[in-house]
Amino acid sequence: MSVPQRPVVAGVDASPEAARAVALAVEEAGLRGAPLRLVHALSWPAADLTTSAGRLAGAVRRSAESLVAETAAGAEAALGAGRVGWEVRDGHPVEVLRAEGAGAQLLVVGSRGSGGLSGLLLGSTAGGVVLDAPCPVVVLPDETAVRARDRRSVVVGVEGRPGDEEVLAVAFAAAAARGTDLVAVHAWQDAALDTAFQSLGPVADWAGVLDAEERLLSEALAGWHDKDPAVPVRELVVRDRTARALVAAALGAQLLVVGHRRHRLARLGSTTYGVLHRAGCPVAVVPLGGSR
């Protein structure tokens, strides 16, 4: 007896951001040959349906069900009959999507809610979901930040530390599904080292440092060429802050893949935070165990 494939999940509401998230979720489900699940989080408080508040809550629920059913019908027209399921669930959007992530292979969310400054604000729902999601989360960029034609490549951030394998697995699979190449980016910048080397002037062996960083990236990629020989890999080592280097490398990419290490404190790491605020393409955030 075959085990049902886990779905791609997207949240649905009446916003343009949600419509874009659903469109990308349909694309991802198609690439993966996976089912699609659409969910609307209804945070209206439960009430006695005999009261006026209860009747209003019932009307809100029916409206939500109509919206999600219509959205699901459009998605099914693209994916095929029986590929799309939907549900209206009670609860806060962040909590509902996190719970859905436990049984999903991917969550897709928009970057911002209504309002906000272009390219600067990450919506509370997207940020909250990424913070502690149990599966990879794809976050759409602000559509007004970057406009690029003929996007190609999947870009992946490689740290050269435990967790790279999980991130590379997602990135290679994404590149293979899209029939494109993979750009593996390793960025390094050490403020203390920079200060020390600047005081040494021309004596500083920057070439030696760069050689060491290149070896680190090559070692992290060792064996992956054999696992996915159909995916061309380009290696890029950059002396810069990680978030800035990744955003620059992914300006014309189809997807940027990064890892997110869960912190003991409830916050996003600086790289994840910086990438999600500035990226010009969809970002896949892969949760990594432990904290740093």
C-alpha positions as CSV (number, residue, x, y, z in Angstrom):
1,M,0.0,0.0,0.0
2,S,1.5,3.3,-1.1
3,V,1.9,6.2,1.3
4,P,0.0,9.3,0.2
5,Q,2.4,12.1,-0.8
6,R,2.5,15.1,1.5
7,P,0.8,18.2,0.1
8,V,2.0,21.6,-0.8
9,V,0.0,24.0,1.5
10,A,-0.9,27.7,0.9
11,G,-3.0,30.1,3.0
12,V,-6.0,31.7,1.2
13,D,-7.6,35.0,1.9
14,A,-9.0,37.8,-0.3
15,S,-5.6,39.7,-0.6
16,P,-3.5,40.0,-3.8
17,E,-0.6,38.5,-1.8
18,A,-2.6,35.4,-1.1
19,A,-3.6,35.0,-4.7
20,R,0.1,35.2,-5.7
21,A,1.0,32.6,-3.0
22,V,-1.7,30.2,-4.4
23,A,-0.4,30.7,-7.9
24,L,3.1,29.7,-6.8
25,A,1.8,26.8,-4.7
26,V,0.0,25.5,-7.8
27,E,3.3,25.7,-9.7
28,E,5.2,24.0,-6.9
29,A,2.6,21.2,-6.6
30,G,2.8,20.7,-10.4
31,L,6.7,20.5,-10.3
32,R,6.6,18.0,-7.5
33,G,3.7,16.0,-8.7
34,A,2.2,16.6,-5.2
35,P,-1.4,17.4,-4.0
36,L,-2.2,20.9,-3.1
37,R,-4.0,21.9,0.1
38,L,-5.6,25.4,0.5
39,V,-6.4,26.7,4.0
40,H,-8.2,29.7,5.3
41,A,-7.6,30.7,9.0
42,L,-10.8,32.0,10.6
43,S,-10.0,34.0,13.7
44,W,-13.6,35.1,14.3
45,P,-14.5,34.0,17.9
46,A,-17.0,31.2,18.3
47,A,-20.4,32.3,19.3
48,D,-23.9,31.0,19.8
49,L,-25.5,30.9,16.3
50,T,-28.8,32.1,17.8
51,T,-27.3,35.5,18.6
52,S,-26.7,38.3,16.2
53,A,-22.9,37.9,16.7
54,G,-23.3,34.2,16.0
55,R,-25.3,34.8,12.8
56,L,-22.6,37.3,11.7
57,A,-19.9,34.7,12.4
58,G,-21.8,32.1,10.4
59,A,-22.0,34.6,7.5
60,V,-18.3,35.2,7.7
61,R,-17.6,31.4,7.6
62,R,-19.8,30.9,4.6
63,S,-18.1,33.7,2.8
64,A,-14.7,32.2,3.6
65,E,-15.8,28.8,2.5
66,S,-17.0,30.2,-0.8
67,L,-13.7,32.0,-1.4
68,V,-11.6,29.0,-0.7
69,A,-13.8,26.7,-2.7
70,E,-13.6,29.0,-5.7
71,T,-9.9,29.3,-5.4
72,A,-9.6,25.5,-5.2
73,A,-11.6,25.1,-8.3
74,G,-9.3,27.3,-10.2
75,A,-6.2,25.4,-8.9
76,E,-7.8,22.1,-9.8
77,A,-8.4,23.3,-13.3
78,A,-4.6,23.8,-13.6
79,L,-3.5,20.6,-11.7
80,G,-6.2,18.1,-12.5
81,A,-9.2,16.6,-10.8
82,G,-8.6,15.2,-7.3
83,R,-5.3,17.1,-6.8
84,V,-6.7,19.9,-4.6
85,G,-8.2,19.9,-1.1
86,W,-9.3,22.8,1.0
87,E,-10.5,23.7,4.5
88,V,-11.5,26.6,6.6
89,R,-9.9,26.3,10.1
90,D,-10.5,28.2,13.3
91,G,-7.5,30.0,14.7
92,H,-4.8,32.6,14.0
93,P,-3.2,32.4,10.6
94,V,0.3,31.7,11.9
95,E,-0.8,28.9,14.2
96,V,-3.0,27.4,11.6
97,L,-0.2,27.4,9.0
98,R,2.3,26.0,11.4
99,A,0.0,23.2,12.3
100,E,-0.6,22.5,8.6
101,G,3.2,22.4,8.1
102,A,3.4,19.3,10.3
103,G,1.9,17.2,7.5
104,A,3.1,19.2,4.5
105,Q,6.2,19.1,2.3
106,L,6.1,22.8,1.7
107,L,4.3,25.9,2.9
108,V,3.8,28.9,0.6
109,V,3.1,32.4,2.0
110,G,3.2,36.0,0.8
111,S,5.9,38.3,2.1
112,R,3.7,41.1,3.4
113,G,0.2,41.8,4.7
114,S,-1.7,44.9,3.7
115,G,0.3,48.1,4.0
116,G,4.0,48.4,4.8
117,L,6.9,49.9,3.0
118,S,8.1,48.3,-0.2
119,G,11.2,46.2,0.3
120,L,11.4,46.9,4.1
121,L,8.7,45.1,6.0
122,L,8.1,41.4,6.4
123,G,4.5,40.6,7.2
124,S,3.7,39.2,10.6
125,T,2.2,36.1,9.2
126,A,5.1,35.2,6.9
127,G,7.6,36.0,9.7
128,G,5.7,34.0,12.3
129,V,5.4,31.0,10.0
130,V,9.1,31.0,9.0
131,L,10.2,31.4,12.7
132,D,9.1,27.9,13.8
133,A,7.7,26.0,10.8
134,P,8.3,22.3,10.8
135,C,8.8,22.1,7.0
136,P,10.4,24.4,4.3
137,V,8.5,27.6,3.7
138,V,8.6,29.6,0.4
139,V,8.1,33.3,0.9
140,L,7.1,35.4,-2.0
141,P,9.0,38.7,-2.5
142,D,7.5,42.2,-2.7
143,E,6.5,42.1,-6.4
144,T,7.5,45.8,-6.8
145,A,11.1,45.3,-5.5
146,V,12.6,43.6,-8.6
147,R,11.3,42.9,-12.1
148,A,13.4,40.4,-14.0
149,R,12.7,38.7,-17.3
150,D,13.7,35.1,-18.2
151,R,14.6,34.2,-14.7
152,R,16.9,31.2,-14.4
153,S,19.0,29.3,-11.7
154,V,18.3,28.3,-8.2
155,V,20.6,30.0,-5.7
156,V,21.6,28.3,-2.4
157,G,23.4,29.7,0.5
158,V,26.2,27.3,1.8
159,E,27.6,28.0,5.2
160,G,30.2,25.2,5.4
161,R,28.7,23.9,8.7
162,P,26.2,21.3,9.9
163,G,22.8,21.8,8.2
164,D,24.2,22.4,4.7
165,E,23.1,18.9,3.6
166,E,19.4,19.7,4.4
167,V,19.6,23.0,2.5
168,L,21.4,21.5,-0.5
169,A,18.9,18.6,-0.7
170,V,16.1,21.2,-1.1
171,A,18.1,23.3,-3.5
172,F,19.2,20.4,-5.8
173,A,15.6,19.1,-5.9
174,A,14.3,22.5,-6.9
175,A,16.9,23.0,-9.6
176,A,16.2,19.5,-11.0
177,A,12.5,20.0,-11.1
178,R,12.9,23.3,-12.9
179,G,15.5,22.0,-15.3
180,T,18.0,24.8,-14.4
181,D,21.4,25.2,-12.9
182,L,22.3,25.7,-9.2
183,V,24.5,28.6,-8.0
184,A,26.1,27.7,-4.7
185,V,27.1,30.8,-2.8
186,H,29.4,30.9,0.2
187,A,29.8,34.4,1.7
188,W,32.3,35.3,4.4
189,Q,33.2,38.4,6.3
190,D,34.9,38.5,9.6
191,A,35.0,42.0,11.2
192,A,37.9,41.2,13.5
193,L,39.9,39.6,10.7
194,D,39.2,42.5,8.4
195,T,40.4,45.0,11.1
196,A,43.6,42.9,11.8
197,F,44.4,42.5,8.1
198,Q,43.8,46.2,7.3
199,S,46.5,47.1,9.9
200,L,48.9,44.8,8.0
201,G,48.2,46.5,4.7
202,P,49.8,44.7,1.7
203,V,51.2,42.0,3.9
204,A,47.7,40.5,4.4
205,D,47.3,37.2,2.6
206,W,43.7,37.7,1.3
207,A,44.4,35.2,-1.5
208,G,45.1,32.6,1.1
209,V,41.9,33.3,3.0
210,L,40.0,33.2,-0.2
211,D,41.6,29.8,-1.1
212,A,40.5,28.4,2.3
213,E,36.9,29.6,1.8
214,E,36.8,28.1,-1.7
215,R,37.9,24.8,-0.3
216,L,35.2,25.0,2.4
217,L,32.5,25.4,-0.3
218,S,33.9,22.6,-2.5
219,E,34.0,20.3,0.5
220,A,30.4,21.1,1.3
221,L,29.4,20.2,-2.3
222,A,31.5,17.1,-2.4
223,G,29.4,14.2,-3.6
224,W,26.4,16.2,-4.7
225,H,27.6,16.3,-8.3
226,D,27.3,12.5,-8.4
227,K,23.9,12.5,-6.7
228,D,22.4,14.9,-9.2
229,P,24.6,14.9,-12.3
230,A,21.9,16.5,-14.4
231,V,22.1,19.7,-12.4
232,P,25.0,22.0,-13.4
233,V,26.6,23.6,-10.4
234,R,28.4,27.0,-10.3
235,E,30.3,27.9,-7.2
236,L,30.5,31.5,-6.0
237,V,32.6,32.7,-3.0
238,V,32.0,36.3,-1.9
239,R,33.7,38.4,0.7
240,D,30.6,40.1,2.0
241,R,27.8,39.8,4.5
242,T,25.8,36.7,3.8
243,A,22.4,38.2,3.3
244,R,23.7,40.9,1.0
245,A,25.7,38.5,-1.1
246,L,22.7,36.1,-1.5
247,V,20.2,38.8,-2.4
248,A,22.7,40.1,-5.1
249,A,23.3,36.6,-6.5
250,A,19.6,35.8,-6.7
251,L,18.4,39.0,-8.4
252,G,17.5,37.1,-11.6
253,A,17.0,33.7,-10.0
254,Q,13.9,31.6,-9.9
255,L,14.4,30.6,-6.3
256,L,16.8,31.4,-3.4
257,V,17.2,28.6,-0.8
258,V,18.5,29.3,2.7
259,G,18.6,27.5,6.0
260,H,17.1,28.8,9.2
261,R,18.5,27.7,12.6
262,R,15.9,27.9,15.3
263,H,16.9,30.1,18.2
264,R,16.2,29.7,21.9
265,L,15.0,33.2,21.7
266,A,12.0,33.7,19.4
267,R,13.6,35.6,16.6
268,L,14.8,35.1,13.0
269,G,18.5,34.9,12.4
270,S,20.1,37.9,10.9
271,T,20.7,36.2,7.5
272,T,17.2,34.9,7.2
273,Y,15.8,38.2,8.3
274,G,17.9,40.2,5.9
275,V,17.2,37.9,2.9
276,L,13.4,37.9,3.5
277,H,13.3,41.7,3.7
278,R,15.3,42.3,0.5
279,A,15.1,39.3,-1.8
280,G,13.8,39.9,-5.3
281,C,12.8,36.3,-6.0
282,P,10.9,33.7,-3.9
283,V,12.9,32.4,-0.9
284,A,12.7,28.9,0.4
285,V,13.6,28.8,4.1
286,V,14.6,25.3,5.3
287,P,14.3,24.8,9.1
288,L,17.4,23.3,10.7
289,G,17.4,21.6,14.1
290,G,19.0,23.2,17.2
291,S,19.9,26.8,17.9
292,R,23.0,28.9,17.6
